[in-house]
Amino acid sequence: MRKQWMLPGLLACSLLGSAQTLVQRDPVIAQMVSQVNADSLHSYILQLVKFDTRSTISTITDTRRGIGAARNWVLHKMESFAGPSKGRLTVKLDTTTYAADGKRVDTSISLGNVVATLKGTDPHDPRIYVISGHLDSRVTNVMDRVHTAPGANDDGSGTAAVIELVRVMSQQSFPATIIFVTVSGEEQGLLGATFMAKKAKEEHWQIDAMLNNDIIGQSTSSQTLLSDNTKVRVFSEGIPATADEALIKRIRSYGMENDSKSRQLARYIKETSERYVDQLEVKLEYRADRFLRGGDHSPFQQQGFTAVRITEMNENFQRQHQDLRTENGIVYGDLPEYVDYEYLRKNAAMNLAVLANLASAPAAPEDVKIDVKELTNFSSLSWSAPKYGKAKGYYLLMRETSSPVWQKKFYTTQTNMRLPYSKDNYYFAVQAVGEGGQESLAVFPEVGR
């Protein structure tokens, strides 16, 4: 059994134990990251703002104004990128009729998501990775379908990031499938995301990860006046929304309250994106969303999918859900001149780096077990090869029980490893490594004997 000890991000280690820090980037993915363009993102947002309002309950018949015109523009924009994909990129407007609900929808509406699917090249690999932003906007009164609601940052920024990733990633191929979606109805109660998540569940889509991007382009906060375009937050649930009594009991028994699949995805996002995107730190927020708030990842979590929310570090509430006005010298409203386009570029590039690595990597290893047949200060783990894709090796990840992130990596080409570290003091997980070095999501071990 061949082993190599590595700290996260370290790809070389001397025999004397003094490590040289190297950042190894896949050249193809690094090139894609470099193609994400702030001017392109700016142009998308300016066009989205021109629709005056993108309220979900606004008109769908006007060709220049309202949610109907906006979603048609996104549809055609994504379709314009299909050429280099050689038929792998398909785009559609996925609609459903949503009846008045007595809450935030006062009349029957056509609810529509723009969905671009970049089909994976491996016909035997069913894995799907989803990135979303919400197309709709609002003013102070969520039932106001008439007044100007620019929605430049909320969520023009997330929508622009999705469009830009379609532009760049459609020129490449990946074994697994990537779905890029701009959903409607977020401000009316997560309607578009709920529609898509239920469909995915009913049709047995194998969504391994869902990245929800909502307000990712504002770098200056209101009130506290904090300004920082080098940090972004990733929110992830601890106890899965679908956990039953048996799972909760197992979580407590294993001490894995901080090791849900969403938390593993969040850690993956941090390590991968910080490898590829300079001057960006991912802050892991160990809660499902901001305090008592929700987003389009929530319906996917409720259907049992692994999903997280990506959001700017410092929110500006003068830009969110505001009528356009000036009071006491303060300008209110979600206008494009207040978006930090370089910050948005970095956040979009972060999503690209993560999706490209996941869709290029083999699936996660199967049957990951930790041996508990005897009391020992060694820890023995075993696993099976992934179902999809070819693994050239595996990383066994380790961290102290007090650490929020993985601290060490051990590499092996075998499907088992025994370490001189006690499972009482450390958590472990295993991820598969592909021929190009891309890593799968990490798998927390079950108990084995």
ZAMARGU-4260 file (C-alpha; in steps of 0.2 Angstrom, whole numbers, plus 5000, padded with zeros to 4 digits):
<rodrens>
0) 5000/5000/5000 | 5007/5017/4995 | 5004/5032/5005 | 5008/5050/5004 | 5004/5063/5018
5) 4998/5079/5012 | 4990/5095/5020 | 4975/5102/5010 | 4983/5111/4995 | 5000/5103/4997
10) 5005/5092/4982 | 5023/5089/4987 | 5031/5084/5004 | 5049/5081/5008 | 5055/5066/5016
15) 5062/5077/5031 | 5044/5083/5034 | 5047/5101/5029 | 5033/5104/5016 | 5034/5116/5001
20) 5017/5123/4997 | 5012/5121/4979 | 4995/5125/4971 | 4991/5113/4957 | 4978/5119/4945
25) 4971/5108/4931 | 4976/5119/4915 | 4960/5116/4906 | 4950/5122/4921 | 4962/5136/4925
30) 4959/5142/4907 | 4940/5141/4909 | 4941/5151/4926 | 4952/5164/4917 | 4938/5166/4903
35) 4925/5172/4916 | 4923/5191/4911 | 4917/5205/4922 | 4912/5215/4906 | 4901/5201/4901
40) 4893/5200/4918 | 4890/5219/4917 | 4882/5218/4900 | 4870/5204/4906 | 4865/5214/4921
45) 4862/5230/4911 | 4850/5220/4899 | 4841/5212/4914 | 4838/5229/4921 | 4831/5235/4905
50) 4815/5224/4907 | 4810/5237/4921 | 4803/5224/4932 | 4805/5205/4933 | 4792/5202/4946
55) 4785/5184/4944 | 4767/5191/4944 | 4771/5204/4930 | 4766/5202/4912 | 4772/5188/4901
60) 4765/5195/4885 | 4774/5211/4883 | 4790/5209/4872 | 4800/5222/4881 | 4795/5223/4899
65) 4791/5210/4913 | 4796/5193/4918 | 4790/5185/4901 | 4802/5196/4891 | 4816/5193/4903
70) 4815/5174/4903 | 4814/5174/4884 | 4830/5185/4883 | 4839/5173/4894 | 4833/5158/4884
75) 4839/5165/4868 | 4855/5171/4876 | 4859/5154/4882 | 4854/5146/4865 | 4867/5158/4857
80) 4881/5148/4866 | 4876/5131/4860 | 4886/5131/4844 | 4903/5125/4851 | 4894/5111/4861
85) 4891/5101/4846 | 4873/5097/4851 | 4877/5093/4870 | 4870/5110/4876 | 4851/5111/4875
90) 4840/5125/4882 | 4822/5126/4886 | 4809/5136/4895 | 4801/5124/4908 | 4784/5131/4912
95) 4769/5126/4923 | 4753/5135/4928 | 4753/5141/4946 | 4736/5145/4953 | 4733/5159/4965
100) 4738/5154/4982 | 4731/5168/4993 | 4748/5172/4998 | 4760/5180/4986 | 4751/5175/4970
105) 4734/5183/4968 | 4730/5176/4951 | 4734/5161/4940 | 4752/5163/4932 | 4763/5155/4920
110) 4778/5150/4930 | 4794/5147/4920 | 4812/5142/4923 | 4825/5144/4909 | 4835/5127/4909
115) 4851/5124/4900 | 4858/5106/4900 | 4876/5102/4896 | 4875/5084/4893 | 4889/5073/4900
120) 4900/5063/4888 | 4899/5047/4897 | 4882/5038/4893 | 4883/5027/4908 | 4886/5041/4920
125) 4869/5048/4927 | 4877/5061/4939 | 4870/5079/4938 | 4877/5095/4945 | 4865/5110/4946
130) 4869/5129/4947 | 4855/5141/4949 | 4851/5160/4951 | 4834/5167/4952 | 4828/5178/4938
135) 4813/5187/4946 | 4815/5204/4955 | 4804/5214/4967 | 4802/5231/4976 | 4796/5234/4994
140) 4778/5227/4991 | 4781/5209/4985 | 4763/5210/4976 | 4768/5226/4966 | 4769/5220/4948
145) 4770/5237/4940 | 4784/5248/4948 | 4802/5247/4942 | 4812/5233/4951 | 4829/5233/4943
150) 4835/5218/4953 | 4853/5221/4948 | 4861/5211/4962 | 4845/5202/4969 | 4847/5192/4959
155) 4853/5199/4943 | 4870/5194/4949 | 4866/5176/4951 | 4857/5175/4935 | 4872/5184/4926
160) 4884/5171/4934 | 4873/5157/4927 | 4873/5164/4910 | 4892/5167/4910 | 4895/5149/4915
165) 4885/5143/4901 | 4895/5154/4889 | 4912/5147/4895 | 4908/5129/4900 | 4898/5125/4884
170) 4914/5125/4875 | 4921/5111/4885 | 4915/5093/4888 | 4913/5084/4905 | 4909/5066/4909
175) 4894/5071/4920 | 4880/5082/4916 | 4878/5100/4921 | 4862/5110/4922 | 4862/5129/4922
180) 4845/5136/4928 | 4837/5153/4931 | 4822/5150/4941 | 4807/5162/4943 | 4796/5164/4958
185) 4809/5165/4972 | 4802/5181/4979 | 4785/5174/4979 | 4790/5159/4989 | 4803/5149/4981
190) 4791/5143/4968 | 4802/5140/4953 | 4815/5130/4963 | 4801/5120/4971 | 4794/5116/4954
195) 4811/5110/4948 | 4816/5100/4964 | 4799/5091/4964 | 4801/5086/4946 | 4819/5080/4949
200) 4813/5069/4963 | 4799/5062/4953 | 4809/5059/4938 | 4824/5051/4948 | 4837/5064/4943
205) 4854/5059/4951 | 4858/5077/4957 | 4874/5075/4967 | 4876/5094/4971 | 4866/5110/4969
210) 4874/5127/4970 | 4861/5141/4973 | 4868/5158/4969 | 4858/5173/4977 | 4865/5190/4979
215) 4883/5188/4975 | 4889/5204/4967 | 4888/5217/4981 | 4904/5220/4991 | 4899/5235/5003
220) 4886/5233/5017 | 4873/5245/5023 | 4874/5252/5041 | 4890/5245/5046 | 4899/5251/5030
225) 4910/5236/5028 | 4918/5234/5012 | 4927/5218/5006 | 4927/5209/4989 | 4938/5195/4995
230) 4926/5185/5005 | 4910/5175/5000 | 4899/5165/5011 | 4893/5147/5008 | 4878/5141/5019
235) 4875/5122/5022 | 4863/5112/5032 | 4869/5102/5047 | 4854/5090/5050 | 4847/5085/5033
240) 4829/5092/5030 | 4824/5074/5026 | 4832/5066/5042 | 4821/5053/5050 | 4822/5047/5068
245) 4834/5033/5064 | 4846/5045/5054 | 4846/5058/5068 | 4850/5044/5080 | 4865/5038/5069
250) 4871/5056/5068 | 4871/5058/5086 | 4880/5041/5089 | 4893/5045/5076 | 4895/5063/5081
255) 4893/5069/5063 | 4882/5084/5067 | 4894/5094/5056 | 4896/5081/5042 | 4881/5081/5032
260) 4883/5079/5013 | 4879/5098/5012 | 4893/5102/5024 | 4905/5090/5014 | 4900/5100/4998
265) 4903/5116/5007 | 4921/5111/5012 | 4924/5105/4994 | 4919/5122/4987 | 4931/5131/4999
270) 4946/5120/4995 | 4943/5119/4976 | 4938/5137/4973 | 4952/5144/4984 | 4964/5134/4973
275) 4958/5142/4957 | 4952/5159/4961 | 4965/5172/4968 | 4960/5184/4982 | 4944/5175/4987
280) 4941/5167/5003 | 4926/5155/5006 | 4918/5158/5023 | 4909/5142/5028 | 4893/5147/5037
285) 4887/5131/5047 | 4868/5135/5045 | 4856/5131/5032 | 4854/5150/5027 | 4855/5167/5035
290) 4845/5169/5051 | 4827/5164/5049 | 4828/5166/5030 | 4828/5154/5015 | 4833/5152/4997
295) 4831/5141/4981 | 4842/5128/4988 | 4830/5124/5002 | 4817/5115/4991 | 4831/5104/4984
300) 4836/5100/5002 | 4818/5096/5006 | 4818/5083/4992 | 4834/5075/4999 | 4847/5083/4987
305) 4864/5090/4992 | 4862/5109/4991 | 4870/5125/4997 | 4868/5143/4996 | 4882/5155/4990
310) 4880/5173/4995 | 4890/5189/4996 | 4899/5192/5013 | 4891/5209/5017 | 4873/5212/5012
315) 4867/5229/5008 | 4849/5231/5013 | 4847/5248/5005 | 4848/5238/4989 | 4836/5223/4993
320) 4817/5224/4991 | 4817/5243/4990 | 4807/5255/4980 | 4818/5267/4970 | 4819/5283/4980
325) 4831/5295/4989 | 4828/5298/5008 | 4840/5309/5019 | 4853/5308/5005 | 4853/5289/5004
330) 4849/5281/4988 | 4838/5266/4989 | 4836/5252/4976 | 4844/5238/4967 | 4853/5247/4954
335) 4867/5241/4942 | 4879/5255/4947 | 4881/5247/4965 | 4886/5230/4959 | 4905/5226/4961
340) 4908/5217/4944 | 4926/5212/4949 | 4919/5204/4965 | 4905/5196/4954 | 4918/5189/4942
345) 4927/5180/4956 | 4911/5173/4963 | 4906/5166/4946 | 4923/5159/4943 | 4922/5150/4960
350) 4906/5142/4954 | 4915/5137/4938 | 4930/5129/4946 | 4919/5119/4958 | 4907/5113/4944
355) 4921/5109/4932 | 4930/5098/4945 | 4915/5089/4951 | 4909/5085/4933 | 4926/5079/4928
360) 4930/5069/4943 | 4924/5051/4946 | 4909/5048/4957 | 4912/5047/4976 | 4919/5030/4983
365) 4906/5017/4988 | 4904/5007/5005 | 4916/5018/5015 | 4918/5010/5032 | 4928/5013/5048
370) 4933/4997/5057 | 4927/4997/5075 | 4929/4978/5080 | 4942/4982/5093 | 4948/4997/5104
375) 4964/5004/5096 | 4972/5020/5094 | 4974/5016/5075 | 4960/5019/5063 | 4957/5008/5049
380) 4946/5012/5034 | 4940/5003/5018 | 4930/5007/5003 | 4925/5002/4986 | 4928/5010/4969
385) 4916/5023/4963 | 4901/5017/4952 | 4905/5030/4938 | 4921/5036/4931 | 4939/5029/4934
390) 4948/5032/4950 | 4967/5032/4949 | 4968/5034/4968 | 4960/5040/4984 | 4962/5053/4997
395) 4958/5049/5015 | 4954/5065/5023 | 4957/5069/5042 | 4953/5083/5054 | 4952/5085/5073
400) 4935/5084/5080 | 4936/5103/5084 | 4941/5108/5066 | 4928/5114/5054 | 4938/5109/5039
405) 4949/5095/5033 | 4967/5097/5039 | 4977/5082/5031 | 4976/5071/5016 | 4983/5054/5014
410) 4984/5047/4996 | 4983/5029/4991 | 4980/5018/4976 | 4972/5005/4987 | 4955/5004/4994
415) 4959/5003/5012 | 4971/5012/5024 | 4976/5011/5042 | 4982/5026/5051 | 4990/5029/5068
420) 4977/5042/5073 | 4963/5038/5085 | 4945/5039/5079 | 4941/5046/5096 | 4951/5062/5092
425) 4948/5064/5073 | 4935/5063/5059 | 4939/5054/5043 | 4932/5054/5025 | 4937/5047/5008
430) 4936/5054/4991 | 4941/5047/4974 | 4954/5055/4963 | 4953/5054/4944 | 4966/5053/4931
435) 4967/5072/4929 | 4968/5075/4948 | 4950/5080/4950 | 4943/5075/4967 | 4925/5068/4970
440) 4915/5074/4985 | 4920/5067/5002 | 4911/5052/5010 | 4909/5051/5029 | 4912/5033/5034
445) 4899/5021/5041 | 4903/5009/5055 | 4911/4992/5049 | 4917/4977/5058
</rodrens>
